[in-house]
């Protein structure tokens, strides 16, 4: 009888996992593969910095640090690593070290796998956990049984598709309604002035960087390039060309590897140091950056254990974080275009989103990726459309405040 119950429970778990598995659009997989490939095939990749416990990151920050002569600047000090780690393990679509793989294999038998809770309410989630002998409770006494589960936190390891619990450990379950997020800090551009902020992620690239710069120059437009460190090393000279053309270079991480960047503040700082090293090699050590875009955007970064500490660290260093308000959807243009070509699909998405933002009077911060030829092809059309609606162009350096999605 016990065997039958065990079999039934195992079948139910497998069924739940099957029904709740997160699938990724083939274009997203391709997009992340493009970024990963830059790291895998980089001609010259600097060795990862190995800092002593009391080492100070060398990169320049815009923070105005004060202190006694000879003191280590507090704003540049990395905290000691915590004794208990809640870092997410590498997932299938990110580079994974042999050590991490081996450790995950050794620990696999100590974990119970349960599906994501985003399709359950509070009562269902608690009942499900109780069936595994996990005594969980809502984080807020005001959480009602039929409120949706939107955030789950616990002790143990996790990945993007499933939750892993260590049997016998206490679990903290945060549920009930949408978590409070600060309102986006809208641009304070004077009323009646229409400015579009063109932004290009994941470069520089072999050919497209120069093509984009030529197009921008022909229209007298400026843009912000959120560049990736390993791409800087792979394609030397491009970042210098961006800077010398009067466009803005901003940080989009060194590796674009979510788990390495977001697992902890130390991991984040190490990645940023490598990014600065790559930029310094091109522009010199006087270069200073004050803008950051989270790989995957803030909505992705919030799922990771180190997000809060990272945001605090960025604020302490006086970095401004930017998501976007619209996109040409170049990442999706292969699978979702239907009968349209990628360029036609991107134009359609661009026009529809711009009309909505224009009508609402919202800031126009446009996400595009210079790794797509179709984006370069539709760029002159996009600039002309913006001009026809009365927009001028500026880099995000001229944007007052920051913008993050809720």
Secondary structure, 3 states (H helix, E strand, C coil): CHHHHHHHHHHHHHHHHHHHCCCCCHHHHHHHHHHHHHHHCCCCCCCCCCCCCCCECCCCCCCCCCCCCCCCCHHHECCCCCCCCCCCCCCCCCCCCHHHHHHHHHHHHHEEEECCCCCCEHHHHHHHHHCCCCCCCECCCCCCCCCECCCCCCCCCECCCCEEEECCCCCCECCCCCCCCCCCCCCCCCCCCCEEEEEEECCCCCCHHHHHHHHHHHHCCCEEEEECHHHHHHCCCHHHHHHHCCCEEEECCCCCCHHHHHCCHHHHHHHHHHHHHHHHHHHCCCCCCCEECCCCCHHHHCCCCCHHHHHHHHHHCCCEEECCCEECCHHHCCCCCCCCCHHHHHHHHHHHHHHHHHHHCCCEEEEEECCCHHHHHHHHHHHHHHHHCCCEECCHHHCCCCECCC
